Amino acid sequence: MTKKNQFWKGMLLGAIAGGAISLLDKQTREVMKEKVQKAGHMLSHPGEISDKVKESAAKIRTTMEQVSEDISYIVDKVDELRELTPQVSDIIKETKDSFTKMDEDDLLEESESI
């Protein structure tokens, strides 16, 4: 058990030493100072945090509703296409058949006139 405690103690001391060494860089210190100030402000004003969370939740809810409506619309259009596809296919086939028949009739007339 003592060895395990020493391990975690060593890990904690190493993390503290690493953090302290990283603070030797001026830019890192400035960034950390800003983050600590923001965290302190948030802790002293918990209402702001809850308001932001509520705002984000409302935006997510609105977005999900819009996505749901879009998906419903797309599903409806796909269903319409499924219903129309056989009809369109029949119309195309009939058109093709009538043009083919017209071409055959024209060919027959030409061959008879020759």
Secondary structure, DSSP 8 states (H G I E B T S, - for coil): -HHHHHHHHHHHHHHHHHHHHHTTSHHHHHHHHHHHHHHHHHHH-HHHHHHHHHHHHHHHHHHHHHHHHHHHHHHHHHHHHHHHHHHHHHHHHHHHHHHHHHHHHHHHHHHHH-
